[in-house]
Amino acid sequence: RIPVAYSPEPGRTSILDADRLSEIAYINNLAWRPSGPFERIIVSRASQTIDSATIVNEVRAKLAEQGLDGDLWVTLDYRNMTVQLPTNVAATIALKDFRFDKRTRRFTATLLAPAETPLVMRGLSGLVDKVAMIPVLRRRIATNQVIRKDDVRQIRARERPLRVAPVPQPGHVPRTAPRRVRRLRRAPDRTGW
């Protein structure tokens, strides 16, 4: 075997058209020519993927080291961040220079993959919020229709300052009627009841 070209990055694909194949053959003194102008070779490199959920779990672990435990909502600035690694290395990550600002709730770090001997180094940043359980309606409720206990369910949401005052406890929602039609999966507020 003779190396004739660089392989693509892990998880990527390169297309070598007839001109590029002729050039590779000429440079390497190979007695080979493409059979026509439309001949091509597709080269794919196998990889293993580290997804954003794994990265978020590592961020949560770093936050726990700094005393921020509990149910946290971590949002990466680049939400679908993935890391492609060759198949011959461990699929591990580490966060270097992790910093968290409690006032702005933002974090920054350098992502290293694999953790032991990094091949990939990327900047990482995002936002951290606490998780709140918010009561929402299971079905559409018409004006003056009485809301029953089974009409309300709890959902996980980021704890952020709400534009309207939320209902303080789920027990305050049933046996009331909205003043206007309420949409599904929206947090109830005091002004609409």
Backbone torsions as a table, in degrees:
resi	resn	phi	psi	omega
1	ARG	NA	136.9	179.5
2	ILE	-120.3	124.6	175.2
3	PRO	-68.7	128.5	-176.6
4	VAL	-118.7	-15.0	-179.5
5	ALA	-163.2	161.8	176.5
6	TYR	-74.3	142.8	177.0
7	SER	-79.6	157.8	177.4
8	PRO	-69.9	167.4	176.2
9	GLU	-61.6	155.2	178.7
10	PRO	-54.6	132.5	-179.9
11	GLY	82.7	-1.7	-178.6
12	ARG	-105.1	168.1	-179.2
13	THR	-129.6	139.5	174.6
14	SER	-118.9	142.2	177.1
15	ILE	-113.7	120.5	178.0
16	LEU	-101.9	111.7	-179.0
17	ASP	-83.4	-179.9	-174.6
18	ALA	-60.2	-40.1	180.0
19	ASP	-64.2	-43.9	179.8
20	ARG	-66.8	-38.6	177.5
21	LEU	-64.1	-40.9	177.4
22	SER	-62.7	-42.0	-179.7
23	GLU	-63.5	-44.4	179.4
24	ILE	-62.6	-43.0	179.5
25	ALA	-64.1	-41.5	-179.0
26	TYR	-66.2	-45.7	-178.7
27	ILE	-61.7	-36.1	-176.2
28	ASN	-96.3	12.4	177.6
29	ASN	53.5	45.2	178.0
30	LEU	-98.8	136.8	178.7
31	ALA	-85.1	68.5	-177.4
32	TRP	-145.8	141.6	176.5
33	ARG	-137.8	147.0	176.2
34	PRO	-62.7	149.5	-177.6
35	SER	-76.3	-17.7	179.0
36	GLY	-167.3	171.5	-176.5
37	PRO	-70.0	-14.6	-177.8
38	PHE	-101.0	5.2	178.6
39	GLU	-72.7	140.4	178.4
40	ARG	-154.1	161.1	177.2
41	ILE	-126.9	133.9	176.9
42	ILE	-105.4	122.2	-178.8
43	VAL	-111.9	119.1	177.6
44	SER	-114.9	141.7	178.6
45	ARG	-111.4	126.5	179.8
46	ALA	-66.4	152.3	179.4
47	SER	-154.7	169.3	170.2
48	GLN	-118.3	142.5	-172.8
49	THR	-107.2	133.0	169.1
50	ILE	-103.2	115.6	-173.7
51	ASP	-88.7	173.8	-176.7
52	SER	-65.8	-28.5	178.2
53	ALA	-64.1	-39.5	176.9
54	THR	-65.4	-39.8	178.9
55	ILE	-65.6	-43.3	178.6
56	VAL	-62.5	-39.6	177.5
57	ASN	-62.4	-37.8	177.3
58	GLU	-67.8	-37.6	175.9
59	VAL	-63.0	-44.2	178.0
60	ARG	-59.3	-39.8	178.5
61	ALA	-63.8	-41.0	177.9
62	LYS	-66.1	-38.4	177.5
63	LEU	-65.6	-37.6	178.0
64	ALA	-64.2	-36.7	176.4
65	GLU	-61.9	-29.2	179.7
66	GLN	-92.5	8.5	175.3
67	GLY	92.2	8.8	178.2
68	LEU	-99.9	87.4	-179.6
69	ASP	-96.7	-176.5	176.0
70	GLY	93.7	-170.2	-178.4
71	ASP	-82.7	110.2	-177.4
72	LEU	-116.6	141.7	176.6
73	TRP	-99.8	106.8	-178.6
74	VAL	-103.2	124.7	179.0
75	THR	-117.7	119.4	176.0
76	LEU	-79.0	143.4	177.1
77	ASP	-61.0	-38.3	173.9
78	TYR	-103.3	93.6	-166.6
79	ARG	-61.2	-36.1	-177.1
80	ASN	-101.5	36.5	-178.2
81	MET	-64.5	128.6	173.5
82	THR	-133.5	157.2	177.3
83	VAL	-125.2	128.4	177.5
84	GLN	-100.4	126.6	178.8
85	LEU	-122.0	151.6	174.8
86	PRO	-61.2	158.4	-177.0
87	THR	-75.4	-13.0	-176.6
88	ASN	-94.3	9.9	177.4
89	VAL	-123.2	162.5	179.4
90	ALA	-72.1	139.8	179.8
91	ALA	-88.3	69.9	-179.8
92	THR	-122.8	157.4	178.0
93	ILE	-133.4	158.6	174.1
94	ALA	-141.3	151.2	176.8
95	LEU	-110.7	123.6	-179.2
96	LYS	-109.2	148.3	178.6
97	ASP	55.2	45.1	-178.7
98	PHE	-73.2	127.1	178.2
99	ARG	-131.8	135.9	178.1
100	PHE	-128.7	126.7	178.5
101	ASP	-99.8	112.5	-176.4
102	LYS	-66.7	-30.3	-178.1
103	ARG	-69.7	-47.3	-178.1
104	THR	-91.9	-12.0	-178.4
105	ARG	64.3	25.2	-179.8
106	ARG	-106.2	150.1	177.0
107	PHE	-127.7	155.0	173.6
108	THR	-138.2	152.0	179.1
109	ALA	-166.0	170.9	171.0
110	THR	-111.9	124.4	-179.6
111	LEU	-88.5	128.2	177.3
112	LEU	-116.7	132.6	178.4
113	ALA	-145.6	132.1	-13.7
114	PRO	-65.9	164.1	-172.5
115	ALA	-64.2	-38.9	-173.9
116	GLU	-74.8	-53.2	-179.7
117	THR	-127.7	88.7	-172.1
118	PRO	-62.1	131.9	170.6
119	LEU	-104.9	-23.5	-177.9
120	VAL	-124.2	130.5	173.5
121	MET	-129.0	122.5	-179.2
122	ARG	-136.5	147.0	172.6
123	GLY	-73.7	143.6	-178.0
124	LEU	-136.3	135.6	176.9
125	SER	-150.9	162.6	180.0
126	GLY	177.9	-167.8	-174.1
127	LEU	-126.5	144.3	179.8
128	VAL	-122.2	129.3	176.3
129	ASP	-128.7	155.0	170.5
130	LYS	-77.7	160.4	179.9
131	VAL	-100.5	135.4	176.5
132	ALA	-120.4	146.8	174.2
133	MET	-95.3	120.9	-175.0
134	ILE	-116.7	133.0	176.5
135	PRO	-75.9	132.4	176.8
136	VAL	-133.3	160.4	-179.1
137	LEU	-80.3	141.6	176.5
138	ARG	-83.2	-26.5	-177.1
139	ARG	-141.4	168.4	179.4
140	ARG	-69.8	133.7	-179.1
141	ILE	-116.9	126.0	-179.7
142	ALA	-84.4	164.7	177.6
143	THR	-58.1	135.6	179.2
144	ASN	65.2	11.0	174.6
145	GLN	-85.3	134.4	-177.5
146	VAL	-75.0	132.7	179.4
147	ILE	-89.8	124.1	178.9
148	ARG	-95.3	167.1	-178.8
149	LYS	-60.1	-38.9	-178.5
150	ASP	-77.4	-2.0	174.8
151	ASP	-82.8	-9.4	-174.0
152	VAL	-118.2	138.7	173.3
153	ARG	-135.0	162.2	-179.4
154	GLN	-98.6	137.0	173.9
155	ILE	-124.7	153.6	174.2
156	ARG	-81.9	135.2	177.5
157	ALA	-148.1	160.8	175.9
158	ARG	-67.4	137.0	177.6
159	GLU	-84.4	100.9	-179.4
160	ARG	-129.2	160.4	173.8
161	PRO	-59.8	123.0	-178.6
162	LEU	-85.7	150.0	178.5
163	ARG	-72.0	-24.2	178.9
164	VAL	-126.0	159.8	-179.7
165	ALA	-75.2	121.4	-179.3
166	PRO	-75.7	162.1	173.4
167	VAL	-68.3	126.2	-172.7
168	PRO	-65.6	-35.4	-178.8
169	GLN	-139.6	148.1	179.6
170	PRO	-60.3	-27.2	-178.7
171	GLY	-67.7	-14.9	179.5
172	HIS	-85.6	-10.6	-176.9
173	VAL	-80.9	-50.0	-176.9
174	PRO	-62.5	158.1	-179.9
175	ARG	65.8	27.3	173.4
176	THR	-126.6	166.0	179.4
177	ALA	-126.5	137.3	179.3
178	PRO	-73.3	152.7	177.3
179	ARG	-81.7	-19.8	177.3
180	ARG	-144.0	166.4	-178.3
181	VAL	-64.7	133.5	-178.4
182	ARG	-103.9	138.5	177.8
183	ARG	-82.5	157.6	179.0
184	LEU	-68.3	152.8	173.3
185	ARG	54.5	31.9	174.3
186	ARG	-114.8	140.9	-179.9
187	ALA	-68.2	129.6	177.2
188	PRO	-70.3	153.1	177.7
189	ASP	-134.2	163.0	-176.2
190	ARG	-63.5	-31.1	-176.5
191	THR	-71.9	-23.1	-176.3
192	GLY	-94.0	-0.3	-176.3
193	TRP	-102.2	NA	NA
